[in-house]
Amino acid sequence: MSGAPTSGVDVFELGSEHEQVVFCNDQATGLRAIIAIHSTALGPGLGGTRFYPYASTDDAIVDVLNLSRGMSYKNALAGLDLGGGKAVIIGDPAELKTEALLRAYGRFVQSLNGRYFTACDVGTYSEDMDHIARECDFVTGRTVAHGGAGDSSVLTAYGVFQGMRAAAEQLWGEPTLAGRTVGVAGVGKVGRHLVRHLLEDGASVVVTDVHAPSVAAIRETHPQVQAVDSTDELIASEIDVYAPCAMGGAINDESLEVLRASVICGAANNQLAHPGIEKQVSERGILYAPDYCVNSGGVIQVADELEGFSFERAQQRASGIFDTTREVFELATTDGVTTAEAADRLAERRMREVGRLRGIHLH
């Protein structure tokens, strides 16, 4: 059944821009999920399902609303004919995730009749999408064995690397990280692929992760990579680029105060902890590559699956993140605004101009 939660958060106030928020509950499997559709101006909302042990329902609501809004902007800036949506399943996936729960969740997604397409996110994998797809037609990011795009972190990392190259060109005149030191916070799904791209480009890499085995795996594969014990230690060290690749809110008042990097460019969603901090970043002389601009490679990859997946075609599209990031930097300079504001303006322009065509009636 679906119903409203007991919560201190005013969903209508906090999600005033959102078209629809659905609360999903299945007691038999332990499923408690929230699906948020921010905008369908450009097409059905596409965004992953995050499976995470939120401290409270309020925290889950805030996260899914922020994430779904970010997907509208990400998909618009990536040039996709897709709107923004996101879902969260509340709980520890290591304890709660079962086939039955995923299939129950799939039936809720199916009930939206194509207004929302789901995919992988934190805590969910391509194999999980295969389970969901047994009950639902609106799933992407499936395994290669089922004709899907597989692990979307491959092109997410590739896109972040392209954005980082654009930032290097903007700041140092050449689109390469050769000779630079990049600090990567989080070397899980995306971070490990990003490290490989950076090393191949000639960068020095320093990593950290709360999950010690992830760091050990990176160092085993790439012995030249250095590791530090914490993100605090990483951002205070001598790095040229800071790449947040874990959870959101990485750029806050405390981290900004000690950050020594000249560029922020990473895969994490919602990196800016609060409104206004993008101006503080700019005033510090730090070049920020907007997260939803550079980390859109994954959604480009899974969106391509809707056409019949071609990795080569998806990678070619993800290569365009370099040009899009460059365009963001140019608009920021021309309009005298922060890079975050420039990215928003470009995304909003496309939602407005292309979305307007949906008002032209077709018989």
C-alpha positions as a Markdown table, in Angstrom:
| # | Residue | x | y | z |
|---|---|---|---|---|
| 1 | Met | 0.0 | 0.0 | 0.0 |
| 2 | Ser | 1.0 | 3.6 | -0.3 |
| 3 | Gly | 0.5 | 6.2 | 2.4 |
| 4 | Ala | 1.8 | 9.3 | 4.1 |
| 5 | Pro | 4.5 | 8.9 | 6.7 |
| 6 | Thr | 4.6 | 10.3 | 10.2 |
| 7 | Ser | 7.3 | 12.9 | 9.7 |
| 8 | Gly | 8.4 | 16.4 | 10.9 |
| 9 | Val | 9.2 | 17.3 | 7.3 |
| 10 | Asp | 6.6 | 19.2 | 5.3 |
| 11 | Val | 6.9 | 17.4 | 2.0 |
| 12 | Phe | 4.8 | 20.0 | 0.1 |
| 13 | Glu | 6.9 | 22.8 | 1.4 |
| 14 | Leu | 10.3 | 21.1 | 0.9 |
| 15 | Gly | 9.3 | 19.6 | -2.4 |
| 16 | Ser | 7.4 | 22.6 | -3.7 |
| 17 | Glu | 9.0 | 22.1 | -7.2 |
| 18 | His | 8.3 | 18.4 | -7.3 |
| 19 | Glu | 5.4 | 16.9 | -9.4 |
| 20 | Gln | 4.9 | 13.7 | -7.3 |
| 21 | Val | 6.2 | 12.0 | -4.2 |
| 22 | Val | 5.2 | 8.4 | -3.5 |
| 23 | Phe | 5.6 | 6.5 | -0.3 |
| 24 | Cys | 5.8 | 2.7 | -0.7 |
| 25 | Asn | 5.3 | 0.2 | 2.1 |
| 26 | Asp | 5.3 | -3.6 | 2.1 |
| 27 | Gln | 5.4 | -5.0 | 5.6 |
| 28 | Ala | 5.9 | -8.6 | 4.5 |
| 29 | Thr | 9.3 | -7.9 | 2.8 |
| 30 | Gly | 10.2 | -4.9 | 5.0 |
| 31 | Leu | 10.1 | -2.5 | 2.1 |
| 32 | Arg | 9.9 | 1.2 | 3.0 |
| 33 | Ala | 10.7 | 3.3 | -0.1 |
| 34 | Ile | 10.1 | 6.8 | -1.3 |
| 35 | Ile | 10.0 | 7.7 | -5.0 |
| 36 | Ala | 10.3 | 11.4 | -5.9 |
| 37 | Ile | 9.5 | 12.8 | -9.4 |
| 38 | His | 10.8 | 16.3 | -9.8 |
| 39 | Ser | 10.1 | 17.1 | -13.4 |
| 40 | Thr | 8.8 | 15.4 | -16.5 |
| 41 | Ala | 9.2 | 18.5 | -18.7 |
| 42 | Leu | 11.8 | 16.7 | -20.9 |
| 43 | Gly | 10.5 | 13.2 | -20.6 |
| 44 | Pro | 9.9 | 10.5 | -17.9 |
| 45 | Gly | 12.0 | 11.0 | -14.7 |
| 46 | Leu | 15.1 | 8.8 | -14.7 |
| 47 | Gly | 17.2 | 8.3 | -11.6 |
| 48 | Gly | 18.7 | 5.5 | -9.5 |
| 49 | Thr | 17.4 | 3.7 | -6.5 |
| 50 | Arg | 19.5 | 4.3 | -3.4 |
| 51 | Phe | 19.4 | 1.6 | -0.7 |
| 52 | Tyr | 20.7 | 3.2 | 2.5 |
| 53 | Pro | 20.2 | 3.0 | 6.3 |
| 54 | Tyr | 18.9 | 6.5 | 6.9 |
| 55 | Ala | 18.7 | 7.6 | 10.5 |
| 56 | Ser | 15.2 | 8.8 | 10.0 |
| 57 | Thr | 12.4 | 9.0 | 7.5 |
| 58 | Asp | 12.9 | 12.8 | 7.5 |
| 59 | Asp | 16.5 | 12.3 | 6.3 |
| 60 | Ala | 15.3 | 10.0 | 3.6 |
| 61 | Ile | 12.8 | 12.5 | 2.4 |
| 62 | Val | 15.3 | 15.3 | 2.3 |
| 63 | Asp | 17.7 | 13.1 | 0.4 |
| 64 | Val | 15.3 | 11.8 | -2.2 |
| 65 | Leu | 13.9 | 15.3 | -2.9 |
| 66 | Asn | 17.4 | 16.8 | -3.4 |
| 67 | Leu | 18.6 | 13.9 | -5.5 |
| 68 | Ser | 15.5 | 13.9 | -7.8 |
| 69 | Arg | 15.9 | 17.6 | -8.4 |
| 70 | Gly | 19.5 | 17.1 | -9.2 |
| 71 | Met | 18.5 | 14.4 | -11.7 |
| 72 | Ser | 16.3 | 16.9 | -13.6 |
| 73 | Tyr | 19.3 | 19.2 | -14.0 |
| 74 | Lys | 21.7 | 16.4 | -14.7 |
| 75 | Asn | 19.6 | 14.9 | -17.5 |
| 76 | Ala | 18.9 | 18.3 | -19.0 |
| 77 | Leu | 22.5 | 19.3 | -19.0 |
| 78 | Ala | 23.5 | 15.9 | -20.5 |
| 79 | Gly | 21.2 | 16.6 | -23.4 |
| 80 | Leu | 18.8 | 13.7 | -22.6 |
| 81 | Asp | 15.1 | 13.7 | -23.3 |
| 82 | Leu | 14.5 | 12.6 | -19.7 |
| 83 | Gly | 13.2 | 14.3 | -16.6 |
| 84 | Gly | 14.4 | 13.9 | -13.0 |
| 85 | Gly | 13.4 | 11.3 | -10.5 |
| 86 | Lys | 15.0 | 9.3 | -7.7 |
| 87 | Ala | 14.1 | 6.7 | -5.2 |
| 88 | Val | 15.4 | 5.6 | -1.8 |
| 89 | Ile | 14.8 | 2.4 | 0.0 |
| 90 | Ile | 15.3 | 2.8 | 3.8 |
| 91 | Gly | 17.4 | 0.2 | 5.5 |
| 92 | Asp | 20.7 | -1.6 | 5.4 |
| 93 | Pro | 21.0 | -3.5 | 2.1 |
| 94 | Ala | 23.3 | -6.0 | 3.7 |
| 95 | Glu | 20.5 | -7.0 | 6.1 |
| 96 | Leu | 17.3 | -6.2 | 4.3 |
| 97 | Lys | 17.8 | -6.7 | 0.6 |
| 98 | Thr | 16.1 | -9.8 | -0.8 |
| 99 | Glu | 14.6 | -10.8 | -4.1 |
| 100 | Ala | 11.1 | -10.5 | -2.7 |
| 101 | Leu | 11.7 | -6.9 | -1.4 |
| 102 | Leu | 13.2 | -5.8 | -4.8 |
| 103 | Arg | 10.3 | -7.3 | -6.7 |
| 104 | Ala | 7.8 | -5.7 | -4.4 |
| 105 | Tyr | 9.6 | -2.4 | -5.0 |
| 106 | Gly | 9.4 | -3.1 | -8.8 |
| 107 | Arg | 5.6 | -3.3 | -8.6 |
| 108 | Phe | 5.4 | 0.1 | -7.0 |
| 109 | Val | 7.6 | 1.5 | -9.8 |
| 110 | Gln | 5.4 | -0.2 | -12.4 |
| 111 | Ser | 2.3 | 1.4 | -10.8 |
| 112 | Leu | 3.7 | 4.8 | -12.0 |
| 113 | Asn | 3.2 | 3.6 | -15.5 |
| 114 | Gly | 6.4 | 5.0 | -17.0 |
| 115 | Arg | 6.5 | 8.3 | -15.3 |
| 116 | Tyr | 9.7 | 7.1 | -13.5 |
| 117 | Phe | 12.5 | 4.8 | -14.8 |
| 118 | Thr | 14.8 | 3.4 | -12.1 |
| 119 | Ala | 18.5 | 2.3 | -12.2 |
| 120 | Cys | 21.4 | 1.6 | -9.9 |
| 121 | Asp | 22.7 | 3.9 | -7.1 |
| 122 | Val | 24.4 | 3.6 | -3.8 |
| 123 | Gly | 23.5 | 0.2 | -2.3 |
| 124 | Thr | 22.0 | -1.3 | -5.6 |
| 125 | Tyr | 23.6 | -3.1 | -8.5 |
| 126 | Ser | 22.7 | -4.3 | -12.0 |
| 127 | Glu | 21.7 | -7.7 | -10.6 |
| 128 | Asp | 19.2 | -5.9 | -8.4 |
| 129 | Met | 17.7 | -4.2 | -11.4 |
| 130 | Asp | 17.2 | -7.7 | -13.0 |
| 131 | His | 15.1 | -8.7 | -10.0 |
| 132 | Ile | 13.1 | -5.4 | -10.2 |
| 133 | Ala | 12.6 | -5.9 | -13.9 |
| 134 | Arg | 10.7 | -9.1 | -13.3 |
| 135 | Glu | 7.9 | -7.0 | -12.0 |
| 136 | Cys | 8.5 | -3.8 | -13.9 |
| 137 | Asp | 9.0 | -2.5 | -17.5 |
| 138 | Phe | 10.6 | 0.7 | -16.5 |
| 139 | Val | 14.1 | -0.4 | -15.4 |
| 140 | Thr | 17.5 | 0.3 | -16.9 |
| 141 | Gly | 21.1 | -0.4 | -15.8 |
| 142 | Arg | 20.5 | -4.1 | -16.1 |
| 143 | Thr | 23.2 | -6.7 | -16.4 |
| 144 | Val | 24.9 | -7.3 | -19.7 |
| 145 | Ala | 23.5 | -10.9 | -19.7 |
| 146 | His | 20.0 | -9.4 | -19.8 |
| 147 | Gly | 20.9 | -6.9 | -22.6 |
| 148 | Gly | 21.6 | -4.1 | -20.2 |
| 149 | Ala | 24.4 | -1.5 | -19.8 |
| 150 | Gly | 25.9 | -3.2 | -16.8 |
| 151 | Asp | 27.8 | -1.2 | -14.2 |
| 152 | Ser | 27.1 | 2.5 | -14.9 |
| 153 | Ser | 30.1 | 3.5 | -12.7 |
| 154 | Val | 32.3 | 2.9 | -15.7 |
| 155 | Leu | 31.1 | 5.9 | -17.7 |
| 156 | Thr | 30.4 | 7.9 | -14.5 |
| 157 | Ala | 34.1 | 7.8 | -13.8 |
| 158 | Tyr | 35.0 | 8.4 | -17.4 |
| 159 | Gly | 32.7 | 11.5 | -17.5 |
| 160 | Val | 34.2 | 12.9 | -14.2 |
| 161 | Phe | 37.7 | 12.5 | -15.8 |
| 162 | Gln | 36.5 | 14.4 | -18.9 |
| 163 | Gly | 35.2 | 17.2 | -16.6 |
| 164 | Met | 38.5 | 17.2 | -14.7 |
| 165 | Arg | 40.3 | 17.6 | -18.0 |
| 166 | Ala | 38.2 | 20.6 | -18.8 |
| 167 | Ala | 38.9 | 22.1 | -15.4 |
| 168 | Ala | 42.7 | 21.6 | -16.0 |
| 169 | Glu | 42.4 | 23.3 | -19.3 |
| 170 | Gln | 40.6 | 26.2 | -17.7 |
| 171 | Leu | 43.0 | 26.7 | -14.9 |
| 172 | Trp | 46.4 | 25.5 | -16.3 |
| 173 | Gly | 46.0 | 25.8 | -20.0 |
| 174 | Glu | 46.2 | 22.1 | -21.0 |
| 175 | Pro | 43.4 | 19.4 | -20.8 |
| 176 | Thr | 45.5 | 17.0 | -18.8 |
| 177 | Leu | 46.2 | 16.0 | -15.2 |
| 178 | Ala | 49.8 | 15.0 | -16.0 |
| 179 | Gly | 52.1 | 16.2 | -13.2 |
| 180 | Arg | 49.2 | 17.1 | -10.9 |
| 181 | Thr | 48.2 | 15.5 | -7.7 |
| 182 | Val | 44.6 | 14.4 | -7.3 |
| 183 | Gly | 43.0 | 13.5 | -4.0 |
| 184 | Val | 40.1 | 11.0 | -4.4 |
| 185 | Ala | 37.8 | 10.6 | -1.4 |
| 186 | Gly | 35.9 | 7.4 | -1.9 |
| 187 | Val | 37.3 | 4.5 | -4.1 |
| 188 | Gly | 34.3 | 2.3 | -4.4 |
| 189 | Lys | 32.2 | 1.9 | -7.5 |
| 190 | Val | 33.2 | 5.1 | -9.3 |
| 191 | Gly | 36.4 | 6.1 | -7.5 |
| 192 | Arg | 38.4 | 3.0 | -8.5 |
| 193 | His | 37.7 | 3.6 | -12.2 |
| 194 | Leu | 38.6 | 7.3 | -11.8 |
| 195 | Val | 41.9 | 6.4 | -10.2 |
| 196 | Arg | 42.9 | 4.3 | -13.3 |
| 197 | His | 42.1 | 7.2 | -15.7 |
| 198 | Leu | 44.1 | 9.6 | -13.6 |
| 199 | Leu | 47.2 | 7.3 | -13.5 |
| 200 | Glu | 47.0 | 6.7 | -17.2 |
| 201 | Asp | 47.0 | 10.4 | -17.7 |
| 202 | Gly | 50.1 | 10.9 | -15.7 |
| 203 | Ala | 48.6 | 12.2 | -12.4 |
| 204 | Ser | 49.7 | 11.3 | -8.9 |
| 205 | Val | 46.9 | 10.0 | -6.8 |
| 206 | Val | 46.1 | 10.1 | -3.1 |
| 207 | Val | 43.1 | 8.2 | -1.8 |
| 208 | Thr | 41.0 | 7.7 | 1.3 |
| 209 | Asp | 37.9 | 5.7 | 2.1 |
| 210 | Val | 36.0 | 4.7 | 5.2 |
| 211 | His | 36.0 | 1.2 | 3.9 |
| 212 | Ala | 39.5 | -0.1 | 4.4 |
| 213 | Pro | 39.3 | -3.0 | 2.0 |
| 214 | Ser | 38.5 | -0.6 | -0.9 |
| 215 | Val | 41.7 | 1.3 | -0.2 |
| 216 | Ala | 43.7 | -2.0 | 0.0 |
| 217 | Ala | 42.2 | -3.2 | -3.3 |
| 218 | Ile | 43.3 | 0.1 | -5.0 |
| 219 | Arg | 46.8 | -0.1 | -3.6 |
| 220 | Glu | 47.1 | -3.8 | -4.6 |
| 221 | Thr | 46.2 | -2.9 | -8.2 |
| 222 | His | 48.0 | 0.4 | -8.3 |
| 223 | Pro | 51.0 | 0.3 | -5.8 |
| 224 | Gln | 52.0 | 3.8 | -6.7 |
| 225 | Val | 48.8 | 5.3 | -5.2 |
| 226 | Gln | 49.2 | 6.8 | -1.8 |
| 227 | Ala | 46.6 | 6.5 | 1.0 |
| 228 | Val | 45.7 | 8.6 | 4.0 |
| 229 | Asp | 43.5 | 7.8 | 6.9 |
| 230 | Ser | 40.7 | 10.3 | 6.5 |
| 231 | Thr | 39.0 | 12.8 | 4.2 |
| 232 | Asp | 40.1 | 15.6 | 6.7 |
| 233 | Glu | 43.7 | 14.5 | 6.2 |
| 234 | Leu | 43.2 | 14.3 | 2.4 |
| 235 | Ile | 41.8 | 17.8 | 1.9 |
| 236 | Ala | 44.4 | 19.4 | 4.1 |
| 237 | Ser | 47.3 | 17.8 | 2.1 |
| 238 | Glu | 49.1 | 19.2 | -0.9 |
| 239 | Ile | 46.7 | 18.3 | -3.7 |
| 240 | Asp | 45.8 | 20.2 | -6.9 |
| 241 | Val | 42.4 | 18.6 | -7.4 |
| 242 | Tyr | 39.9 | 17.3 | -4.8 |
| 243 | Ala | 37.6 | 14.6 | -6.1 |
| 244 | Pro | 34.7 | 13.8 | -3.7 |
| 245 | Cys | 33.4 | 10.4 | -4.8 |
| 246 | Ala | 31.4 | 9.3 | -1.8 |
| 247 | Met | 28.3 | 10.7 | -0.2 |
| 248 | Gly | 27.0 | 14.3 | -0.6 |
| 249 | Gly | 27.7 | 17.4 | 1.4 |
| 250 | Ala | 31.5 | 17.1 | 1.0 |
| 251 | Ile | 31.9 | 20.9 | 0.4 |
| 252 | Asn | 31.0 | 22.5 | 3.7 |
| 253 | Asp | 32.2 | 25.4 | 5.8 |
| 254 | Glu | 34.6 | 23.2 | 7.7 |
| 255 | Ser | 36.2 | 21.4 | 4.7 |
| 256 | Leu | 36.4 | 24.6 | 2.7 |
| 257 | Glu | 38.4 | 26.3 | 5.4 |
| 258 | Val | 41.2 | 23.8 | 5.2 |
| 259 | Leu | 41.0 | 22.7 | 1.5 |
| 260 | Arg | 44.2 | 23.3 | -0.3 |
| 261 | Ala | 43.2 | 22.2 | -3.8 |
| 262 | Ser | 42.7 | 24.6 | -6.7 |
| 263 | Val | 40.0 | 22.4 | -8.3 |
| 264 | Ile | 37.0 | 20.5 | -7.0 |
| 265 | Cys | 35.7 | 17.9 | -9.4 |
| 266 | Gly | 34.3 | 14.6 | -8.3 |
| 267 | Ala | 31.5 | 12.0 | -8.7 |
| 268 | Ala | 29.5 | 12.5 | -5.5 |
| 269 | Asn | 26.0 | 14.0 | -5.9 |
| 270 | Asn | 25.0 | 17.2 | -4.0 |
| 271 | Gln | 28.5 | 18.1 | -3.0 |
| 272 | Leu | 27.6 | 21.6 | -1.9 |
| 273 | Ala | 26.4 | 21.3 | 1.7 |
| 274 | His | 24.2 | 24.5 | 1.7 |
| 275 | Pro | 23.1 | 27.3 | -0.6 |
| 276 | Gly | 25.7 | 30.1 | -0.8 |
| 277 | Ile | 28.8 | 27.9 | -0.3 |
| 278 | Glu | 29.4 | 28.0 | -4.1 |
| 279 | Lys | 30.1 | 31.7 | -3.7 |
| 280 | Gln | 32.6 | 31.0 | -0.9 |
| 281 | Val | 34.3 | 28.4 | -3.2 |
| 282 | Ser | 34.6 | 31.0 | -5.9 |
| 283 | Glu | 35.8 | 33.7 | -3.5 |
| 284 | Arg | 38.6 | 31.3 | -2.4 |
| 285 | Gly | 39.7 | 31.1 | -6.0 |
| 286 | Ile | 38.8 | 27.4 | -6.3 |
| 287 | Leu | 37.4 | 26.2 | -9.6 |
| 288 | Tyr | 34.3 | 24.0 | -9.0 |
| 289 | Ala | 33.2 | 21.7 | -11.7 |
| 290 | Pro | 29.5 | 21.2 | -10.9 |
| 291 | Asp | 28.8 | 17.7 | -9.7 |
| 292 | Tyr | 25.7 | 17.0 | -11.8 |
| 293 | Cys | 27.5 | 18.2 | -14.9 |
| 294 | Val | 30.6 | 16.0 | -14.6 |
| 295 | Asn | 29.0 | 12.9 | -13.1 |
| 296 | Ser | 26.4 | 12.4 | -15.8 |
| 297 | Gly | 28.3 | 9.7 | -17.6 |
| 298 | Gly | 26.4 | 7.0 | -15.6 |
| 299 | Val | 23.0 | 8.3 | -16.5 |
| 300 | Ile | 24.1 | 8.7 | -20.1 |
| 301 | Gln | 25.1 | 5.0 | -20.0 |
| 302 | Val | 21.9 | 3.7 | -18.6 |
| 303 | Ala | 19.8 | 6.0 | -20.8 |
| 304 | Asp | 21.4 | 4.6 | -23.9 |
| 305 | Glu | 20.1 | 1.2 | -22.8 |
| 306 | Leu | 16.6 | 2.4 | -23.5 |
| 307 | Glu | 17.6 | 2.5 | -27.2 |
| 308 | Gly | 19.3 | -0.9 | -27.2 |
| 309 | Phe | 22.7 | -0.5 | -25.5 |
| 310 | Ser | 25.9 | 0.3 | -27.3 |
| 311 | Phe | 28.9 | 1.0 | -25.1 |
| 312 | Glu | 30.7 | 2.8 | -27.9 |
| 313 | Arg | 27.8 | 5.1 | -28.6 |
| 314 | Ala | 27.3 | 5.8 | -24.8 |
| 315 | Gln | 31.0 | 6.5 | -24.4 |
| 316 | Gln | 31.0 | 8.9 | -27.3 |
| 317 | Arg | 28.1 | 10.8 | -25.7 |
| 318 | Ala | 29.9 | 10.8 | -22.3 |
| 319 | Ser | 32.9 | 12.3 | -24.0 |
| 320 | Gly | 30.8 | 15.4 | -24.6 |
| 321 | Ile | 31.0 | 16.1 | -20.8 |
| 322 | Phe | 34.3 | 17.8 | -21.6 |
| 323 | Asp | 32.6 | 20.3 | -23.9 |
| 324 | Thr | 29.6 | 20.8 | -21.6 |
| 325 | Thr | 31.9 | 21.5 | -18.6 |
| 326 | Arg | 33.9 | 23.9 | -20.7 |
| 327 | Glu | 30.6 | 25.6 | -21.7 |
| 328 | Val | 29.7 | 26.0 | -18.0 |
| 329 | Phe | 33.1 | 27.7 | -17.3 |
| 330 | Glu | 32.7 | 30.0 | -20.2 |
| 331 | Leu | 29.1 | 31.1 | -19.2 |
| 332 | Ala | 30.3 | 31.6 | -15.6 |
| 333 | Thr | 33.0 | 34.0 | -16.9 |
| 334 | Thr | 30.6 | 35.8 | -19.4 |
| 335 | Asp | 27.8 | 36.2 | -16.9 |
| 336 | Gly | 30.0 | 36.9 | -13.9 |
| 337 | Val | 28.4 | 34.1 | -11.9 |
| 338 | Thr | 29.6 | 31.0 | -10.1 |
| 339 | Thr | 30.1 | 27.8 | -12.1 |
| 340 | Ala | 27.2 | 26.3 | -10.1 |
| 341 | Glu | 24.9 | 29.1 | -11.2 |
| 342 | Ala | 26.1 | 28.8 | -14.8 |
| 343 | Ala | 25.3 | 25.1 | -14.9 |
| 344 | Asp | 21.8 | 25.7 | -13.5 |
| 345 | Arg | 21.2 | 28.4 | -16.1 |
| 346 | Leu | 22.2 | 26.0 | -18.9 |
| 347 | Ala | 20.0 | 23.2 | -17.6 |
| 348 | Glu | 17.0 | 25.5 | -16.9 |
| 349 | Arg | 17.3 | 27.0 | -20.4 |
| 350 | Arg | 17.0 | 23.5 | -22.0 |
| 351 | Met | 14.1 | 22.5 | -19.7 |
| 352 | Arg | 12.3 | 25.7 | -20.6 |
| 353 | Glu | 13.0 | 25.8 | -24.4 |
| 354 | Val | 12.7 | 22.0 | -25.2 |
| 355 | Gly | 10.1 | 21.4 | -22.5 |
| 356 | Arg | 7.9 | 24.1 | -24.1 |
| 357 | Leu | 7.5 | 21.9 | -27.2 |
| 358 | Arg | 5.4 | 19.5 | -25.1 |
| 359 | Gly | 2.8 | 22.1 | -25.1 |
| 360 | Ile | 2.4 | 21.7 | -28.9 |
| 361 | His | -0.5 | 19.3 | -29.2 |
| 362 | Leu | -0.1 | 16.2 | -31.3 |
| 363 | His | -3.2 | 14.2 | -32.4 |
